[in-house]
Every structure is written in structure tokens, then in C-alpha cells.
């Protein structure tokens, strides 16, 4: 049964980006606070400011204001963008080279610092260096079966480590010293400091796109065999049951307590609390789904949309209104980490009371007695 957990709201209309130039496609996005960056197939970066507006009726809309756009001077697509806000730098991957540009004016850093030979890259969100003015970057190198770790400063880059992998890597996520890697035939966890690796489970990257996503400290979400979304810790174990995706998932994101997945026809929403599918949103031609500081963004080749979560209290009330007491209580308990303690206790007591009355009306007296107690 469905829950209305998210609403899909347009953020950047196609005309704002490309006007009547039909050949322009969105290749990648990055969002940092109100700053939205878009990389295109014709080697441009666009910078928008996103403003969120809430009407008196509680309807949320987004207004995107274009700040500037910059041509990178190559005939290649901009394939990845990552913001390092502490350095006011944007890391731009284009033609196997990561360039550092200023987040505000999109100008390359004067020193011309670059990382060459990168197929794809990931930032370490749980850095080990302890230096606030540096970001740790892991790249899959153009050299076969090679991963490289870099420290990136405001105007220079420094290689820290080069690690060889048993097979060719094609996707990576980083947490501390741990790399979660999709290789050609399997997923592994690799400690780049000790060199010790651990196999997770088999996966054929030739058949479909692997997904490797860090979802919290020492935990990753992976696209497993049989259309399963699998959770794995750095110890190689799973502390949560998997979620059932479709076979052809393109991207996944986390917005607690939900895991959101994109395939070629739908956006699906599963609960991490009971693994049930809660919502399905039709969405054609999507090719990007990412979460940025809790904001979930999806994009087609031509437009950018934001998945706005409905307040958890509203979702819980909707479940109670349709007499889905068990689901409402599971969601209410899960909401504890998102709501201040005092507010949570008041809310939770009221929910238990409402749930008790629903069970009482259904003549489930023992269950109602427990809830009232």
C-alpha cells in the first residue's frame, strides 16, 4: 500500500538551460546549499541559485536564478561535478582530467592544479587527514586496475596512495580508509591503508550499471543481483534486510527513512525500517538521481527536478487515517533521529494514543490496552 512520502517539483526548466538548442543534454549535477551546478554534453558548466518558496497553503516551489555559465574549451562532455565548499572549489571531470574551479566565478585556479588520468572519482566524506582545508579524493585511474588517492587543497593536489585491484574497477565510494568498489564481476571492500580486501558478492558490470553509494559512517548501499538493493558495512556484513528494486535501476539515493531508486520508467521509494515499497512516481527518461545534504534531485537530459519529502508527522497521520497502525508506529519510531527529543516524546505519546483508539474501535482490546499503557 502506498504512502505519499515525496512530491516531485520542477527546479530548472529546459528553456532556462538550453533555450531552443535541442542538442544540449544534462550530463551531471551538483548541489551545495542553494548553489546548483549543471554540466552539459557541449562542455559547459551552468551555475544556478535555487530558492525554495512555501505558499500559505504549504505548497513548495523552487525558483532557479541563473548566475553564469562557463565553457571549458573542449569538445567533450562534463562528466562529473563535486563541490568542496570548505575550499570554495568545484571539482570538474572532463576528458579524463579533474580541474579545480572557483565555485562562484567558475574560473580555473591560477596555479592550474589538475588531476590527470581519471575515469571517475569520489570524495571521502569521512576524511582521515583531519585537515579542514583539504578534501580527500579517490579516482579510478585510466591505468588498468588502479585506484589513486589524492589530497586536494585550494590551489594544489597531492597524490597520497596508489592501490592495485584484482579486476578493473568501474565504480567507487569512500569512507575513511575503506573503499567500496564495483569490479568487473563482484563488489569488494578494500582498506587502502592496509591493502586488505574483502569480497562482498558477485555482480556482472557488463550486464548493467553497478551502484555504489556511501549512506552513512562505514555503510554502503549497492545494486545487488536479482534487483536487490543491498546494504554492506566496511566489515563486509549487512545489518539491514535488502530492498527489492527493479532489475534495471539506474541510480539510488537516501533520504532517511527512505531509499529512493530510479529506473527507466519510475522513481520508487522503499522504507529502510520495514523494507516495504511505499511510493511509486512515474518518471520517464530519468538518468540522474542523487542526494545532496538531504535534498534528493532527479534529472532527465533536459530538466532538473527535486523530490520534496512530506513532513514525517503528516505521513504518520495519513497512515493512521487509513488504519495502518503498525506502519505508522514503525515510521514514528524511525522518526526519532530526525526530531528533537522533547518534541518527539510529545508527538509519540499522541500517536500511541491515536493508534490505541483505532485498535479499540476495531475491537482489538489487548493491543489497544498496550498502546494506552
TIVOPA-232021 format. One record per residue (C-alpha): residue in three letters; x, y, z; chain; residue number from 1. Coordinates in Angstrom, 3 decimals. Layout:
// TIVOPA-232021
   residu         c1         c2         c3   chaine   num
      ala          X          Y          Z        A   NUM
...
END
This chain:
// TIVOPA-232021
   residu         c1         c2         c3   chaine   num
      unk      0.000      0.000      0.000        A     1
      unk      1.256      3.450     -0.837        A     2
      unk      2.303      6.348      1.337        A     3
      unk      2.735      9.855     -0.004        A     4
      unk      6.335     10.355      1.109        A     5
      unk      7.587     12.713     -1.649        A     6
      unk      6.322     15.238     -4.169        A     7
      unk      8.147     15.828     -7.452        A     8
      unk      8.753     19.551     -8.059        A     9
      unk     10.392     21.103    -11.128        A    10
      unk     13.548     23.125    -10.372        A    11
      unk     15.209     24.002    -13.705        A    12
      unk     13.069     24.124    -16.838        A    13
      unk     14.585     23.139    -20.130        A    14
      unk     14.300     26.686    -21.623        A    15
      unk     16.455     28.160    -18.826        A    16
      unk     19.297     25.848    -19.744        A    17
      unk     19.192     25.431    -23.478        A    18
      unk     16.633     27.813    -24.959        A    19
      unk     15.965     26.390    -28.421        A    20
      unk     19.283     24.497    -28.671        A    21
      unk     17.934     20.965    -28.759        A    22
      unk     21.338     19.269    -28.895        A    23
      unk     22.249     20.302    -25.312        A    24
      unk     21.923     17.499    -22.734        A    25
      unk     22.438     17.456    -18.967        A    26
      unk     25.330     15.106    -18.122        A    27
      unk     25.799     15.680    -14.362        A    28
      unk     24.610     17.835    -11.450        A    29
      unk     25.941     19.029     -8.103        A    30
      unk     24.091     20.889     -5.371        A    31
      unk     25.694     22.643     -2.405        A    32
      unk     23.378     24.708     -0.219        A    33
      unk     21.469     26.936     -2.652        A    34
      unk     24.064     26.503     -5.405        A    35
      unk     23.091     24.147     -8.210        A    36
      unk     25.676     23.279    -10.874        A    37
      unk     24.894     21.523    -14.139        A    38
      unk     27.449     20.021    -16.539        A    39
      unk     26.407     19.516    -20.163        A    40
      unk     27.432     17.442    -23.178        A    41
      unk     28.776     20.527    -25.004        A    42
      unk     31.383     21.217    -22.275        A    43
      unk     29.565     23.969    -20.354        A    44
      unk     29.009     24.396    -16.610        A    45
      unk     25.906     26.323    -15.535        A    46
      unk     25.511     27.820    -12.064        A    47
      unk     22.006     28.479    -10.668        A    48
      unk     20.800     29.738     -7.288        A    49
      unk     17.860     27.684     -6.011        A    50
      unk     15.278     29.403     -3.824        A    51
      unk     12.626     27.385     -2.047        A    52
      unk      9.215     29.071     -1.671        A    53
      unk      6.390     27.805      0.544        A    54
      unk      2.894     29.146     -0.151        A    55
      unk      0.336     29.822      2.611        A    56
      unk     -1.291     26.514      1.632        A    57
      unk      2.049     24.782      2.296        A    58
      unk      2.863     24.128     -1.382        A    59
      unk      6.608     24.110     -2.118        A    60
      unk      8.017     25.533     -5.358        A    61
      unk     11.587     26.267     -6.481        A    62
      unk     12.816     29.317     -8.340        A    63
      unk     16.160     28.870    -10.110        A    64
      unk     18.095     32.018    -10.999        A    65
      unk     20.907     31.609    -13.490        A    66
      unk     24.163     33.135    -12.218        A    67
      unk     26.558     32.365    -15.060        A    68
      unk     27.781     29.685    -17.427        A    69
      unk     31.289     28.778    -18.484        A    70
      unk     32.701     26.936    -21.499        A    71
      unk     35.610     24.641    -20.581        A    72
      unk     37.154     24.817    -24.035        A    73
      unk     36.944     21.147    -25.023        A    74
      unk     34.680     19.233    -27.351        A    75
      unk     33.912     16.702    -24.598        A    76
      unk     31.011     16.369    -22.112        A    77
      unk     31.411     17.454    -18.485        A    78
      unk     31.035     14.022    -16.892        A    79
      unk     31.150     14.755    -13.120        A    80
      unk     30.941     17.708    -10.726        A    81
      unk     31.674     17.690     -6.983        A    82
      unk     31.691     20.710     -4.663        A    83
      unk     34.312     21.182     -1.943        A    84
      unk     32.600     24.048     -0.105        A    85
      unk     35.334     24.419      2.555        A    86
      unk     37.741     25.314     -0.268        A    87
      unk     35.100     27.174     -2.370        A    88
      unk     36.154     24.841     -5.182        A    89
      unk     34.255     22.792     -7.708        A    90
      unk     35.994     19.620     -8.958        A    91
      unk     35.156     19.141    -12.628        A    92
      unk     35.831     15.900    -14.520        A    93
      unk     36.048     16.355    -18.271        A    94
      unk     38.110     14.360    -20.786        A    95
      unk     39.716     12.213    -18.011        A    96
      unk     41.038     15.316    -16.209        A    97
      unk     39.798     16.789    -12.908        A    98
      unk     40.126     20.584    -12.919        A    99
      unk     39.689     22.835     -9.865        A   100
      unk     37.464     25.854    -10.494        A   101
      unk     36.194     28.618     -8.222        A   102
      unk     32.618     27.847     -7.062        A   103
      unk     31.478     31.442     -7.587        A   104
      unk     33.027     32.588    -10.881        A   105
      unk     33.815     29.131    -12.387        A   106
      unk     37.358     30.273    -13.241        A   107
      unk     40.120     27.611    -13.041        A   108
      unk     42.539     28.080    -10.108        A   109
      unk     45.507     30.275    -11.128        A   110
      unk     48.064     27.531    -10.381        A   111
      unk     46.354     25.282    -12.950        A   112
      unk     46.307     22.358    -10.470        A   113
      unk     44.753     19.250    -12.084        A   114
      unk     44.419     15.515    -11.617        A   115
      unk     45.022     13.735    -14.912        A   116
      unk     44.012     10.218    -15.942        A   117
      unk     40.713      9.897    -14.010        A   118
      unk     37.840      7.733    -15.272        A   119
      unk     35.573      8.645    -12.344        A   120
      unk     36.076      9.916     -8.789        A   121
      unk     34.535     10.122     -5.311        A   122
      unk     35.098     12.396     -2.306        A   123
      unk     35.833     10.952      1.136        A   124
      unk     33.014     12.237      3.362        A   125
      unk     34.702     10.710      6.435        A   126
      unk     38.238     12.065      5.829        A   127
      unk     41.302     10.674      7.598        A   128
      unk     43.692     13.649      7.283        A   129
      unk     41.960     15.908      9.827        A   130
      unk     42.868     18.976      7.736        A   131
      unk     39.722     21.133      7.263        A   132
      unk     41.302     22.907      4.255        A   133
      unk     41.752     19.779      2.206        A   134
      unk     39.433     17.230      0.589        A   135
      unk     40.362     13.608      0.001        A   136
      unk     39.599     12.348     -3.477        A   137
      unk     39.664      8.773     -4.757        A   138
      unk     39.940      8.276     -8.524        A   139
      unk     39.595      5.235    -10.725        A   140
      unk     42.651      5.701    -12.914        A   141
      unk     42.924      5.230    -16.672        A   142
      unk     45.810      2.909    -15.775        A   143
      unk     44.350     -0.582    -15.685        A   144
      unk     43.202     -1.968    -12.304        A   145
      unk     44.443      1.128    -10.444        A   146
      unk     42.916      3.357     -7.765        A   147
      unk     44.653      6.570     -6.656        A   148
      unk     44.055      8.668     -3.515        A   149
      unk     44.704     12.422     -3.627        A   150
      unk     44.626     15.302     -1.186        A   151
      unk     43.158     18.379     -2.870        A   152
      unk     43.930     21.827     -1.449        A   153
      unk     42.715     25.249     -2.583        A   154
      unk     45.299     25.533     -5.357        A   155
      unk     47.263     22.267     -5.459        A   156
      unk     46.820     18.493     -5.490        A   157
      unk     48.981     15.816     -3.917        A   158
      unk     48.913     12.066     -4.556        A   159
      unk     48.834     10.048     -1.340        A   160
      unk     48.475      6.433     -2.398        A   161
      unk     48.169      4.174     -5.421        A   162
      unk     46.414      0.838     -4.963        A   163
      unk     46.047     -2.042     -7.414        A   164
      unk     42.814     -4.045     -7.623        A   165
      unk     42.293     -7.706     -8.608        A   166
      unk     39.972     -6.709    -11.504        A   167
      unk     39.142     -3.486    -13.340        A   168
      unk     37.130     -1.168    -11.019        A   169
      unk     34.142      0.708    -12.506        A   170
      unk     32.542      2.466     -9.501        A   171
      unk     33.792      3.569     -6.076        A   172
      unk     32.592      5.104     -2.802        A   173
      unk     34.879      6.058      0.127        A   174
      unk     34.568      6.073      3.908        A   175
      unk     37.719      6.747      5.925        A   176
      unk     40.358      4.240      4.789        A   177
      unk     37.702      1.973      3.248        A   178
      unk     36.869      1.842     -0.446        A   179
      unk     33.715      0.088     -1.606        A   180
      unk     34.402     -0.952     -5.192        A   181
      unk     32.397     -2.421     -8.040        A   182
      unk     34.824     -4.546    -10.047        A   183
      unk     34.050     -6.355    -13.304        A   184
      unk     32.441     -9.401    -11.640        A   185
      unk     31.987     -8.513     -7.957        A   186
      unk     31.794     -5.887     -5.216        A   187
      unk     34.606     -5.665     -2.654        A   188
      unk     35.621     -3.610      0.387        A   189
      unk     39.275     -2.544      0.275        A   190
      unk     41.228     -0.870      3.068        A   191
      unk     43.673      1.295      1.103        A   192
      unk     45.849      1.823      4.180        A   193
      unk     46.462     -1.878      4.943        A   194
      unk     45.755     -3.268      1.444        A   195
      unk     43.385     -5.880      2.943        A   196
      unk     40.306     -6.557      0.809        A   197
      unk     37.100     -8.458      1.387        A   198
      unk     34.714     -9.873     -1.225        A   199
      unk     31.071     -8.874     -0.797        A   200
      unk     29.014    -10.598     -3.521        A   201
      unk     29.182    -11.281     -7.275        A   202
      unk     27.871     -8.795     -9.817        A   203
      unk     28.228     -8.540    -13.571        A   204
      unk     29.064     -4.979    -14.592        A   205
      unk     28.827     -5.901    -18.301        A   206
      unk     25.092     -6.574    -17.972        A   207
      unk     24.039     -3.492    -16.001        A   208
      unk     25.315     -0.408    -14.259        A   209
      unk     26.672     -1.002    -10.754        A   210
      unk     25.602      1.307     -7.914        A   211
      unk     27.961      2.001     -5.018        A   212
      unk     26.785      4.628     -2.558        A   213
      unk     28.007      5.614      0.899        A   214
      unk     24.907      6.082      3.066        A   215
      unk     26.481      6.675      6.475        A   216
      unk     29.552      6.038      8.565        A   217
      unk     31.084      2.741      7.435        A   218
      unk     27.976      1.693      5.486        A   219
      unk     27.224      1.447      1.756        A   220
      unk     24.233      0.744     -0.484        A   221
      unk     24.836     -1.439     -3.560        A   222
      unk     22.833     -2.697     -6.533        A   223
      unk     22.971     -6.439     -5.991        A   224
      unk     21.961     -9.411     -8.149        A   225
      unk     18.270    -10.132     -8.744        A   226
      unk     17.233     -6.483     -8.470        A   227
      unk     18.109     -6.215     -4.783        A   228
      unk     19.333     -3.060     -3.070        A   229
      unk     21.897     -4.499     -0.612        A   230
      unk     23.416     -2.805      2.441        A   231
      unk     27.009     -3.590      3.436        A   232
      unk     29.274     -2.350      6.226        A   233
      unk     33.048     -1.991      5.956        A   234
      unk     33.283     -5.332      7.814        A   235
      unk     31.546     -6.982      4.870        A   236
      unk     28.295     -7.722      6.703        A   237
      unk     24.742     -6.458      6.242        A   238
      unk     22.885     -5.060      9.253        A   239
      unk     19.687     -4.397      7.316        A   240
      unk     17.471     -6.534      5.103        A   241
      unk     17.728     -5.732      1.362        A   242
      unk     15.088     -3.775     -0.562        A   243
      unk     13.524     -5.172     -3.762        A   244
      unk     14.249     -2.924     -6.739        A   245
      unk     13.507     -3.492    -10.399        A   246
      unk     16.249     -5.209    -12.423        A   247
      unk     17.313     -2.055    -14.263        A   248
      unk     17.947      0.524    -11.531        A   249
      unk     19.996      3.495    -12.789        A   250
      unk     20.579      5.386     -9.538        A   251
      unk     19.806      5.342     -5.813        A   252
      unk     19.661      7.912     -3.039        A   253
      unk     18.985      8.013      0.689        A   254
      unk     16.555     10.329      2.455        A   255
      unk     16.027      8.757      5.874        A   256
      unk     13.999      6.644      6.467        A   257
      unk     13.640      6.050      2.714        A   258
      unk     15.773      4.608     -0.050        A   259
      unk     14.823      6.138     -3.393        A   260
      unk     15.642      4.370     -6.680        A   261
      unk     15.360      5.391    -10.322        A   262
      unk     14.798      3.102    -13.297        A   263
      unk     13.832      3.947    -16.884        A   264
      unk     10.133      4.416    -16.048        A   265
      unk      9.681      5.077    -12.329        A   266
      unk     11.046      6.532     -9.121        A   267
      unk     10.390      4.027     -6.319        A   268
      unk     10.504      4.704     -2.581        A   269
      unk     11.271      1.922     -0.075        A   270
      unk     11.355      2.205      3.708        A   271
      unk     14.610      1.215      5.444        A   272
      unk     12.522      0.433      8.537        A   273
      unk     10.393     -2.378      7.097        A   274
      unk     11.830     -2.747      3.516        A   275
      unk      8.347     -2.252      2.013        A   276
      unk      7.793     -0.244     -1.170        A   277
      unk      5.874      2.862     -0.097        A   278
      unk      5.525      5.020     -3.212        A   279
      unk      5.902      4.874     -6.994        A   280
      unk      6.214      8.024     -9.110        A   281
      unk      6.105      7.733    -12.924        A   282
      unk      9.260      9.386    -14.324        A   283
      unk     10.335      8.797    -17.913        A   284
      unk     13.799      9.420    -19.383        A   285
      unk     15.448      9.997    -15.998        A   286
      unk     19.179      9.310    -15.941        A   287
      unk     20.428     11.019    -12.744        A   288
      unk     19.268     10.507     -9.139        A   289
      unk     21.418     11.856     -6.313        A   290
      unk     21.027     13.199     -2.800        A   291
      unk     22.836     16.327     -1.625        A   292
      unk     22.756     17.163      2.108        A   293
      unk     19.320     15.532      2.370        A   294
      unk     17.985     17.056     -0.880        A   295
      unk     17.066     14.408     -3.484        A   296
      unk     17.429     15.585     -7.086        A   297
      unk     16.486     13.775    -10.296        A   298
      unk     17.212     14.840    -13.848        A   299
      unk     16.370     13.943    -17.418        A   300
      unk     18.583     15.074    -20.301        A   301
      unk     16.630     18.328    -20.416        A   302
      unk     15.349     19.234    -16.923        A   303
      unk     16.068     19.068    -13.176        A   304
      unk     13.505     18.137    -10.504        A   305
      unk     13.557     17.941     -6.705        A   306
      unk     11.869     15.221     -4.655        A   307
      unk     10.413     17.131     -1.720        A   308
      unk      9.732     14.943      1.342        A   309
      unk      6.397     15.428      3.096        A   310
      unk      6.766     16.080      6.850        A   311
      unk      7.052     12.758      8.728        A   312
      unk      4.208     13.776     11.078        A   313
      unk      1.918     14.241      8.065        A   314
      unk      2.928     10.815      6.717        A   315
      unk      2.231      9.204     10.116        A   316
      unk     -1.194     10.899     10.330        A   317
      unk     -2.039      9.673      6.803        A   318
      unk     -1.164      6.097      7.834        A   319
      unk     -3.314      6.355     10.980        A   320
      unk     -6.180      7.801      8.935        A   321
      unk     -6.092      4.665      6.765        A   322
      unk     -5.852      2.479      9.919        A   323
      unk     -2.330      1.251      9.105        A   324
      unk     -1.356      1.323     12.777        A   325
      unk      1.696     -0.944     12.601        A   326
      unk      3.297      1.033      9.742        A   327
      unk      2.537      4.339     11.496        A   328
      unk      4.260      3.144     14.688        A   329
      unk      7.307      1.848     12.772        A   330
      unk      7.640      5.207     10.978        A   331
      unk      7.121      7.143     14.231        A   332
      unk      9.924      5.191     15.961        A   333
      unk     12.167      5.703     12.937        A   334
      unk     11.477      9.461     13.038        A   335
      unk     13.213      9.686     16.427        A   336
      unk     16.583     10.545     14.889        A   337
      unk     15.103     13.430     12.838        A   338
      unk     13.122     15.179     15.612        A   339
      unk     14.356     16.866     18.850        A   340
      unk     13.876     14.606     21.891        A   341
      unk     11.221     16.651     23.783        A   342
      unk      9.172     17.247     20.633        A   343
      unk      9.466     13.566     19.704        A   344
      unk      8.188     12.380     23.114        A   345
      unk      5.092     14.622     22.919        A   346
      unk      4.425     13.537     19.321        A   347
      unk      4.992      9.838     20.054        A   348
      unk      2.598      9.838     23.042        A   349
      unk     -0.103     11.400     20.884        A   350
      unk      0.476      8.819     18.115        A   351
      unk      0.280      5.914     20.599        A   352
      unk     -2.983      7.346     21.909        A   353
      unk     -4.468      7.704     18.399        A   354
      unk     -3.284      4.200     17.489        A   355
      unk     -4.870      2.888     20.690        A   356
      unk     -8.255      4.385     19.806        A   357
      unk     -8.058      2.869     16.285        A   358
      unk     -7.327     -0.619     17.723        A   359
      unk    -10.093     -0.123     20.332        A   360
      unk    -12.631      0.757     17.599        A   361
      unk    -11.600     -2.440     15.774        A   362
      unk    -12.292     -4.406     18.985        A   363
      unk     -8.599     -5.307     19.357        A   364
      unk     -8.730     -4.636     23.087        A   365
      unk     -5.435     -6.238     24.140        A   366
      unk     -3.461     -4.295     21.533        A   367
      unk     -5.317     -1.088     22.432        A   368
      unk     -4.590     -1.636     26.141        A   369
      unk     -0.846     -1.959     25.414        A   370
      unk     -0.853      1.244     23.375        A   371
      unk     -2.816      3.188     26.007        A   372
      unk     -0.446      1.919     28.676        A   373
END
